[in-house]
Amino acid sequence: MHEFRQVDIVLWSRYSLAVTIQMDRTVPFVDAVYRVMEDNAPLQAAVDALVQAEYDCGIMLLGSPMDLDDDEWRQRLQASSSNSQLRARLVSAVPPPRGQDGTYGRFYGEGGSVWKYLDSTHLVLNGEDMCNHVRGFIFDADNFLADTGSWRFWGSVVADWVASRWKDVPWEPGTSLTYMAFYMPHRIDSYVHRYQDWCRVAVQATILKNRQLLEREGLGHLI
């Protein structure tokens, strides 16, 4: 369980959070990112920690090049002549099953693959940073594949996860944990400790991890 100190409390509005979140350094990927931020480790340390976290949870975030939308990126991967296992899995991947409400809530919500990925990595990024720098597919061990969604959608996923997992955070009465809290940088900057540095290194590690994966799989020419 993430621990918070009283001194971390800061003022904020009722539409956002009332604390400065100190990321949980007992999570190996988080600790590796902070060691890079502190100039105590190379970026590859964060990449290796992310690879291990994805291996442990059986779920991968496969980012898309920024000049392609998600459908174009998947089509390019599938059309490749590479015999890689990754390409074979992508060709056979299917959307996750819909719940009774007709949505993919079971995939993105509690107990689903996206929350398991966040449990393993704590890759807390706002919607804009996820969609503009990392966006792509969440790909799980059951061969279900779905994209990371819009700014608003990703913000709502992270907000729900934070509300469930960080229950000991001393929220200000009336705090609203909606997508607005994890939507755009001007909000998250105010309450995630050193967010810009955290985001920069976490994004760089994710992009490098994807590039190295594609190169290992003989798909580097697609980047």
N, C-alpha and C positions, 0 to 999 in steps of 0.2 A: 504494500500500500504506500502510495506517495505521501511523504511527510511535508508539512508546511509549517513555517514559523510565523508567529504573530508579526514580526518585523517586516514580513513580506507584504503586508496589507497596504494598499494604496487606494486613493479615491478614484472612483469611476462612476459612470452613469448607470441608471437602472437597466439600460439596454445591453450592458456588457458585464464584464467581470469586475470584481472588487479586490483582486489580489494580483500580485506579481508571481506568476508561476515559475518556480525553479524546476527545470526539467529533471527527471529522475535519473541520476547517474548510476544507479544500480542496474539500469538497462544497458547492456554492452554497447549497443549502437549509440545511444545518447552519450555515454561516457567517451566513446571514441570521437564523436563530433566535437565535444567540448575540449578534448585533448588537442585536436587539430586547431580549434579556435585559440587555444592557449599556446600554440606553437610548441607543443610537447609531443606531437606525432604527425606523420605525413598523412596526406589525404587517403592514401591507400589503406591506412588503418581503419578509417571509417567505412571504406568500401568493403573490406574484409568482414567487418562486424555486421554490415548490412546483408552481405551474402549469407553469413551464418544465421542471422535472424530469419531470413527468408527460408533457408533450409530447415530450420527448426520448426517453423509453423507450416511449412509446405505450401506457402503462398508467395507469389511473385508479383512485383509491380514492374511491368514492362513498359517503359516510357516510349512515347512517340516523338519522332523528329518534329520540330516546331513548324516546318513548312508543309506538313501533311496533317489532315484530320485523321481521326482514329480509324475510320473505315478505309481510307486510302493506305494507311500504314499497315493494317492487317492484310489488305489485298496484296500489297508489295511483298510482305513476308510470305504469304501463301503462294504467290506466283514464282518465288525464287526456286531455282533448280537444286538448291542445297538439300542434302540428305540428312540434315541435322535432326536430332530428336526434338528440339524446340520447334522447328518448322512443322514436323509431323504432328506434334501436339496442337499447335495453333490451327492447323488445317482441320483437325477433328474436334476442336473445342466448340462448345455450345453455350448459349446463354443460360444463366442459372434459372432454376424453376421459380415460377411466380407463386406468391402466397394466395390465400383465399381472397385477399383484397385486390388481386391483380397486379401487385407491384413486386419488385425484387427485394422487399424489405428484409427477408430472411438472409439474403446474401450480404446486404450492406449493414444490417442491424445487429443487435446483441446475439451472440452465438454464431454469427455468420463469418464468412471468410474475411471481410474487410475489417471487422472488429478484431479478429484473431491477428491480422496483420498489424494493426495498431498496437495490440497488446505486446507483440513481439518486438516492434521497432520504435514505438512512440514517435512516429513520423508525423508530428503535429505541424501542418502547414496551413495557412489560410487558403481560401478557395482560389483567390487570384494567383498566388504563387504556385499552387498545385497545378492549376489549369494552364498557366502561362509558361511554366518551366519544366514540369515533370509529367504532366497529364499522359495517360495511356490506359493500359489495361490492368486490372486485377485478375490474376490467373491462378486458380487453386488446384489442389491435388486431385480433385474430382473432375478436372477438365472443364470446369465452368469458367467462363470469361465474361467480364463486364467492364465498361469503361469507368473512369473516375468521375465523370459527370461535369456539371457546370460549377461555376464559382459558388453559387447559392447551394447547390446540392452537396458539394464536398464540405462546405461550411456547416451544413446541418448534420452531416455524418460525424464530423469531428466534435461538434457541440454535444451530440448525444453520447458519444463515447466518453468525453471528458466528464459529463454529468454523472455517468454511471461509474467510471473507474476512479475518479478523484473526489470521492464523497466526503473526505475529511478536509477539503478546501474550505476555509472560513468565508463562504460567500456572504456578501452583504444582503440583508433581507430585501426581497423583491428582485434580486438578480434574475435576469432572463437569459437562460442558456439556449438561445436559438441560433440559427445560421448566422445572424448578424454579428455574433461574437467572434466568429471565425470566417469572416467573409472577405475583408479587405485589410491591407497592411496597416492603415491608420488606426485600426482597432486593436489588432493583435500586438502591434508594436508596444502598446501601452501596458500590457500585462503578462507577456511571456518574456522572461528574463533574457536580455540580449537577443531578441528575436531576429534582427537583421543578420547578425553573425551566425546564429543557429541556422537560419534559412539558407544562407549562402553556402555553408559547408554541407548541410544535409542535401541540398539540391545538387551541388557538385558531386558528392559521393554517389547519389542516385544515378546521375547521368553517366558518370564514369563506370559504375557497376553495369549499367545496361550496355555501354559500348564494349566493355571487356567481354560480357556474355555473348553478344552478337559476334564478336571477333572469334571467340572460342568455337562458336557454332558454325563458323564459315559464312556468317551473314553480315560481316562487317562492311561489305561493299554497299549495303542498303542504307547505311547511316547518312 
